[in-house]
């Protein structure tokens, strides 16, 4: 399994397993002179860590990040940054009964078929615990972006839980940090609490849709064909554990629109071009327009549930399985800060690529 790195100039390699001694990330390509320390990164990890409320897994991990290299006297040196997060609350015995069985919906069966070996403790490398390393790396990206794009804001939130969507007319940015679901709709948060509580008590789970918006992204990031900004954003979000679909801007709904409805009209404003709408999600031809970049991704229901499921063993025998342990009834909740981290990593990567090839935008209007 050699492909554990993403990015072009800002490159992140994650390592470690759910029930190993530690996991982490090696971040290469971060510019030197970026102010950073463990406390800054911890802010983002605290938003993702488990056990914060009854709607997430009750595994108690402090997720304390350690910076082992690449930082001197509070500044990045331009050399690889090694980040480590120790695992402290593993309960590997919870998985002893399933070591010979494949959990439906999990990567157990594909890992076994491909490698002939798997770590059944919490899913090993396929566990969503791996995303803690991404969030730490995203904190590094955010720190670098603070100096390069001070106006940039990256915000993720949940727009759908199971069949229940938010009311866009009630959208309130200030509500996002005021509820355990990171949703901008206060009424939806109240409704989802009762809905998820019932699911959790029944031993079942549910999926979700997350939206991540980047405001303050300049025009010009990305390149045609194989270097598209939306290509890398889609790949980054799709690589998150349990994600089964990604869309940019209008996304799949664009297939339902006419050209006269979908194309965002342009007019000249006081400070340059302005668009009448943002069906494109802030990207045209793979290049950012200067509008908000809007990405959504769908997270499947947690496959580790207490509801009995039919499966087979490694020897091919029919079996039934109940996955014990501590699992998220809606893993999409903790996917919100992960999506933000991936957005930050991709934007920084493309900003560095842009500066390397173009420097500053060459085309002028008006």
C-alpha positions in Angstrom: 0.0 0.0 0.0 2.3 2.8 -1.3 -0.2 5.5 -2.2 -0.5 7.4 1.1 0.4 10.9 -0.2 -1.6 13.7 -1.7 -0.7 17.1 -3.1 1.7 18.5 -5.6 3.9 21.1 -3.9 2.2 21.0 -0.5 2.4 17.3 0.1 0.8 15.3 2.9 1.6 11.7 3.8 -0.5 10.1 6.5 0.5 7.0 8.5 -0.7 4.8 11.3 -3.6 2.7 12.2 -6.7 3.0 14.4 -5.4 0.7 17.2 -1.7 1.2 16.7 0.4 3.2 19.2 0.1 6.4 17.1 -0.8 7.9 13.8 0.2 11.1 12.1 1.2 13.0 9.0 4.4 14.1 7.3 3.9 17.5 5.7 6.4 18.5 3.0 6.5 21.7 1.0 5.2 24.1 3.6 6.9 27.5 3.1 9.4 28.6 5.7 8.7 31.3 8.2 5.0 30.3 9.0 4.2 30.9 12.6 3.0 27.6 14.0 2.9 25.6 17.3 1.0 22.6 18.6 -1.6 24.8 20.3 -2.6 26.2 17.0 -3.0 22.8 15.4 -4.8 21.5 18.5 -7.7 24.0 17.9 -8.6 22.1 14.7 -8.1 18.6 16.2 -10.4 19.5 19.1 -13.2 20.1 16.7 -12.9 16.5 15.2 -11.9 14.5 18.3 -14.3 11.7 19.5 -16.3 11.5 22.6 -17.5 15.1 22.8 -21.2 14.4 22.9 -23.6 11.4 22.8 -23.9 11.8 19.0 -20.4 10.6 18.3 -18.3 7.6 19.2 -17.5 7.4 22.9 -13.9 6.5 22.3 -12.0 9.0 24.5 -9.0 10.2 22.6 -7.4 13.6 23.6 -5.9 13.7 20.0 -3.0 15.8 21.3 -0.7 16.6 18.4 3.1 16.6 18.7 5.4 18.4 16.3 8.5 16.3 15.9 10.3 18.2 13.1 10.2 21.1 10.7 9.5 23.9 13.2 12.1 25.9 15.1 11.4 28.7 17.6 7.7 28.8 16.5 8.3 29.0 12.8 8.4 26.5 9.9 11.8 25.9 8.5 10.8 24.8 5.0 11.7 21.2 5.8 9.3 18.2 6.4 7.0 18.7 9.3 6.4 15.5 11.2 3.1 15.4 13.2 2.2 12.6 15.6 -1.0 11.8 17.5 -0.8 9.0 20.1 -3.7 6.6 20.5 -4.6 6.2 24.1 -8.0 4.6 24.4 -7.9 1.5 22.1 -10.2 -1.4 23.1 -8.9 -4.0 20.6 -10.7 -6.8 22.4 -14.0 -5.4 21.0 -12.9 -6.8 17.6 -11.6 -10.2 18.7 -14.9 -11.9 17.7 -14.8 -10.6 14.1 -11.3 -11.3 13.2 -12.4 -14.2 11.0 -15.5 -12.5 9.6 -16.0 -9.6 7.1 -18.1 -6.7 8.2 -20.7 -5.7 5.6 -20.0 -2.2 4.3 -16.4 -2.2 5.5 -13.1 -2.6 3.7 -12.4 -5.8 5.5 -13.2 -8.0 2.5 -11.4 -5.9 -0.1 -8.3 -5.5 2.1 -8.2 -9.3 2.6 -8.7 -10.0 -1.1 -6.0 -7.6 -2.1 -3.3 -8.0 0.5 -4.1 -11.4 2.1 -3.8 -9.7 5.5 -5.8 -7.2 7.5 -5.9 -5.5 10.9 -9.4 -6.1 12.2 -8.9 -3.8 15.2 -11.1 -0.9 14.4 -10.5 -1.3 10.6 -6.7 -0.5 10.8 -5.7 1.8 8.0 -9.3 2.1 6.7 -10.6 3.5 9.9 -11.9 7.1 10.0 -9.4 7.6 12.8 -6.9 8.2 10.0 -8.6 11.6 9.4 -7.1 13.0 12.6 -3.8 13.2 10.8 -5.5 15.1 7.9 -6.9 17.6 10.3 -3.5 18.2 11.8 -2.0 18.7 8.3 -4.9 21.0 7.5 -4.0 23.1 10.5 -0.5 23.6 9.0 -2.1 24.6 5.6 -4.4 27.1 7.4 -1.4 28.7 9.2 0.4 29.1 5.9 -2.7 30.5 4.2 -3.2 33.1 6.9 -0.1 34.9 5.7 -0.7 34.3 2.0 -4.4 34.8 1.7 -5.5 36.7 4.9 -9.0 37.2 3.6 -9.6 33.4 3.2 -12.3 31.7 5.2 -13.0 28.0 5.1 -16.2 26.8 6.7 -17.9 23.4 6.7 -21.3 22.5 7.9 -23.9 19.7 7.6 -26.8 20.3 5.2 -28.5 16.9 5.4 -28.8 14.0 7.8 -30.4 11.0 6.2 -33.5 12.3 4.3 -33.7 15.5 6.4 -32.3 18.6 4.8 -31.7 22.1 6.2 -34.0 25.0 5.3 -31.8 27.2 3.2 -34.0 30.2 4.0 -33.0 29.8 7.7 -29.3 29.6 6.9 -27.3 31.4 9.7 -23.5 31.3 9.7 -23.4 32.0 13.4 -25.4 28.8 14.2 -22.7 26.5 12.9 -20.7 26.5 16.0 -23.7 26.4 18.3 -24.8 22.8 17.9 -23.3 19.4 17.8 -24.1 18.9 14.1 -22.3 21.9 12.7 -25.4 23.0 10.9 -26.5 26.5 10.0 -30.1 25.8 10.7 -31.1 25.9 14.4 -34.4 24.1 13.8 -32.7 21.3 11.9 -30.3 20.8 14.7 -33.2 20.4 17.1 -35.0 18.0 14.8 -31.8 16.0 14.0 -31.0 15.5 17.7 -34.3 13.6 18.3 -33.9 11.7 15.1 -30.3 10.6 15.7 -31.0 9.8 19.3 -33.6 7.3 18.3 -31.4 5.7 15.7 -28.5 5.5 18.1 -30.7 3.7 20.7 -31.9 1.2 18.1 -28.4 0.2 17.2 -28.5 1.7 13.7 -26.8 4.6 11.9 -27.4 7.2 9.2 -25.5 9.1 6.5 -25.1 12.8 5.9 -24.2 15.5 3.3 -21.5 18.1 4.2 -20.9 21.4 2.4 -17.6 23.2 2.6 -17.3 26.8 1.4 -14.1 28.7 0.8 -14.5 32.5 0.8 -11.8 34.9 -0.3 -10.1 32.6 -2.9 -8.6 34.7 -5.7 -9.3 34.1 -9.3 -6.7 32.1 -11.2 -6.0 29.0 -9.0 -6.0 25.8 -10.9 -5.1 24.8 -14.5 -6.8 23.3 -17.5 -7.4 19.6 -18.1 -5.3 17.6 -15.6 -4.5 20.3 -13.1 -8.1 21.5 -12.4 -8.8 22.9 -9.0 -12.1 21.0 -8.9 -10.4 17.8 -9.9 -8.1 17.9 -6.9 -10.9 19.1 -4.6 -13.1 16.2 -5.7 -10.3 13.7 -5.2 -9.4 15.1 -1.8 -13.0 14.9 -0.5 -13.6 11.5 -2.1 -10.5 10.2 -0.3 -12.1 10.8 3.1 -13.2 7.6 4.7 -16.9 6.8 4.1 -17.4 9.4 1.4 -19.4 8.1 -1.6 -20.1 11.2 -3.7 -18.8 14.7 -4.3 -20.2 17.6 -6.2 -19.0 21.2 -7.0 -21.4 24.1 -7.1 -24.8 23.0 -8.6 -23.3 19.5 -8.9 -25.7 16.8 -10.0 -28.6 19.2 -10.1 -26.9 20.9 -13.1 -28.2 18.1 -15.2 -31.7 19.3 -14.5 -31.1 22.9 -15.6 -31.2 24.6 -19.0 -28.1 26.5 -20.2 -29.9 29.8 -19.7 -30.4 28.9 -16.0 -27.0 27.3 -15.2 -24.5 29.8 -16.8 -23.6 32.5 -14.3 -24.1 35.9 -16.0 -21.2 38.4 -15.7 -21.3 42.1 -15.2 -18.6 44.7 -14.5 -18.6 45.9 -10.9 -16.7 48.6 -9.1 -13.9 46.2 -8.2 -13.9 44.0 -11.3 -16.1 41.2 -12.7 -19.2 40.2 -10.7 -21.4 37.1 -11.2 -25.1 37.1 -10.9 -25.1 33.6 -9.4 -22.7 30.8 -8.5 -24.0 27.6 -10.1 -20.3 26.9 -11.1 -19.3 26.7 -7.4 -16.5 29.2 -8.0 -14.6 27.2 -10.6 -14.8 27.5 -14.4 -12.6 25.3 -16.7 -10.8 24.1 -13.6 -9.7 27.6 -12.6 -11.1 29.6 -9.6 -13.3 32.6 -10.6 -12.9 34.6 -7.4 -16.3 33.6 -6.1 -17.0 31.3 -3.2 -15.8 27.8 -3.8 -18.6 25.4 -2.9 -18.0 21.6 -2.4 -20.5 19.0 -1.1 -19.8 15.4 -0.2 -22.1 12.5 0.9 -21.0 10.3 3.8 -22.5 6.9 4.0 -24.0 5.5 7.2 -21.6 4.0 9.7 -21.2 0.3 8.8 -20.3 -0.8 12.3 -23.8 -1.2 13.9 -25.4 -3.4 16.5 -28.0 -4.6 14.1 -27.2 -8.3 13.1 -26.0 -8.6 9.5 -25.4 -11.6 7.2 -21.8 -12.1 6.1 -19.2 -14.8 5.4 -16.0 -15.9 7.1 -12.5 -16.0 5.6 -13.1 -19.7 4.9 -16.3 -18.9 3.0 -18.8 -20.1 5.6 -22.1 -18.3 6.1 -22.2 -16.2 9.3 -24.0 -13.5 11.2 -22.2 -10.5 12.6 -22.8 -7.8 15.2 -20.1 -5.2 15.4 -19.5 -4.2 19.0 -17.4 -1.3 20.1 -17.8 2.5 20.1 -18.9 3.9 16.8 -20.5 7.1 15.4 -24.2 6.8 14.7 -23.6 9.5 12.1 -19.9 9.7 11.1 -20.8 12.8 8.9 -20.7 14.9 12.1 -17.0 14.6 12.6 -16.4 14.7 8.8 -17.1 18.5 8.8 -13.6 19.5 10.1 -12.0 16.9 7.9 -13.6 18.4 4.8 -12.4 21.8 5.9 -8.8 20.5 6.3 -8.8 18.9 2.9 -10.1 22.2 1.4 -7.3 24.1 3.1 -4.6 21.6 1.8 -5.8 21.8 -1.8 -6.1 25.5 -1.9 -2.6 26.0 -0.4 -1.2 23.5 -2.9 -2.8 25.3 -5.9 -1.8 28.7 -4.6 1.9 27.5 -4.5 1.5 26.0 -8.0 0.0 29.3 -9.3 2.8 31.4 -7.7 5.4 29.1 -9.2 4.1 29.2 -12.8 2.4 32.6 -13.1 3.4 34.7 -10.1 0.4 37.1 -10.3 -2.5 36.9 -12.7 -1.5 38.3 -16.1 -5.0 39.0 -17.6 -6.7 42.3 -16.9 -10.3 43.4 -17.4 -11.4 47.0 -17.8 
